[in-house]
């Protein structure tokens, strides 16, 4: 069982539209899987992206703080890394963080 996390950007308070971006997944026995992209290749770029969001939420739309998300990441620090088991399109950054290159939910 796992939990996906996303950030919300560019919310419109009039019509309710918003841009939702997947930022990672925490799964039992796995290290946190960071969502990567062409412009997000390591933790420093990832955290900059997350900090630019209006808010962070889990897949149940429960809003969480950055500190709470970082605690989840730390709890999953020593698990198996998707990039090692499924290297096609995924990678490890210079600190060993596992990034997913494909859209993942």
C-alpha positions as CSV (number, residue, x, y, z in Angstrom):
1,X,0.0,0.0,0.0
2,X,1.3,3.5,-0.8
3,X,0.4,7.1,-0.7
4,X,0.9,9.5,-3.5
5,X,1.6,13.2,-2.9
6,X,1.0,16.2,-5.1
7,X,1.3,19.9,-5.2
8,X,-1.2,22.4,-6.3
9,X,-0.3,25.5,-8.3
10,X,-2.2,28.3,-10.1
11,X,-5.5,27.8,-8.4
12,X,-8.4,29.9,-9.6
13,X,-10.6,31.0,-6.7
14,X,-13.4,31.9,-9.2
15,X,-13.9,28.8,-11.2
16,X,-12.0,26.3,-9.0
17,X,-9.5,25.2,-11.7
18,X,-6.1,24.3,-10.5
19,X,-2.9,22.7,-11.7
20,X,-2.1,19.5,-9.8
21,X,1.3,17.9,-10.1
22,X,2.4,14.6,-8.7
23,X,5.6,14.9,-6.7
24,X,6.2,11.5,-5.3
25,X,5.0,8.3,-3.6
26,X,5.7,6.6,-0.3
27,X,5.2,2.8,-0.3
28,X,5.8,0.1,2.2
29,X,9.3,-1.3,2.1
30,X,10.3,1.2,-0.7
31,X,12.3,4.4,-0.4
32,X,10.3,7.5,-1.2
33,X,10.0,7.8,-5.0
34,X,10.4,11.4,-6.2
35,X,8.7,12.5,-9.3
36,X,11.2,13.7,-11.8
37,X,11.0,15.6,-15.1
38,X,13.4,17.2,-17.6
39,X,13.8,20.2,-15.3
40,X,13.7,18.2,-12.0
41,X,16.7,15.8,-11.9
42,X,17.7,15.9,-8.2
43,X,16.5,16.7,-4.7
44,X,17.5,20.4,-4.9
45,X,15.4,21.0,-8.0
46,X,12.6,18.9,-6.6
47,X,12.4,20.8,-3.3
48,X,12.5,24.1,-5.2
49,X,9.5,23.0,-7.2
50,X,7.6,21.8,-4.1
51,X,8.3,25.1,-2.3
52,X,6.9,27.1,-5.2
53,X,3.5,25.4,-4.8
54,X,0.4,26.9,-3.1
55,X,0.1,23.7,-1.0
56,X,1.0,20.0,-0.7
57,X,-1.6,17.3,-0.4
58,X,-1.8,13.5,-0.3
59,X,-3.9,11.4,-2.7
60,X,-6.9,11.9,-0.3
61,X,-6.6,15.7,-0.7
62,X,-5.4,16.0,2.9
63,X,-3.3,19.1,3.0
64,X,0.1,18.6,4.6
65,X,3.1,20.9,5.4
66,X,6.5,20.6,3.8
67,X,7.8,19.5,7.2
68,X,5.3,16.6,7.2
69,X,6.3,15.6,3.7
70,X,10.0,15.7,4.6
71,X,9.2,13.5,7.6
72,X,7.5,10.9,5.3
73,X,10.5,11.0,3.0
74,X,12.8,10.4,6.0
75,X,10.7,7.5,7.2
76,X,11.1,5.8,3.8
77,X,14.9,6.6,3.5
78,X,16.1,3.0,3.8
79,X,13.7,1.2,1.6
80,X,14.3,-0.4,-1.9
81,X,14.7,2.1,-4.6
82,X,12.5,2.0,-7.7
83,X,15.4,3.4,-9.9
84,X,17.5,0.3,-9.0
85,X,14.8,-2.2,-9.6
86,X,13.2,-0.5,-12.6
87,X,16.0,1.6,-14.2
88,X,14.3,2.3,-17.5
89,X,13.4,6.0,-17.4
90,X,14.2,6.3,-13.7
91,X,17.4,7.4,-12.0
92,X,19.2,8.0,-8.7
93,X,20.4,11.5,-8.0
94,X,23.9,12.2,-6.5
95,X,22.5,11.6,-3.0
96,X,20.8,8.3,-3.9
97,X,17.3,9.6,-4.1
98,X,15.2,7.5,-6.4
99,X,13.5,9.5,-9.2
100,X,10.6,8.4,-11.4
101,X,10.9,9.7,-15.0
102,X,7.5,8.6,-16.1
103,X,4.1,9.8,-15.0
104,X,3.3,7.8,-11.9
105,X,0.2,7.6,-9.7
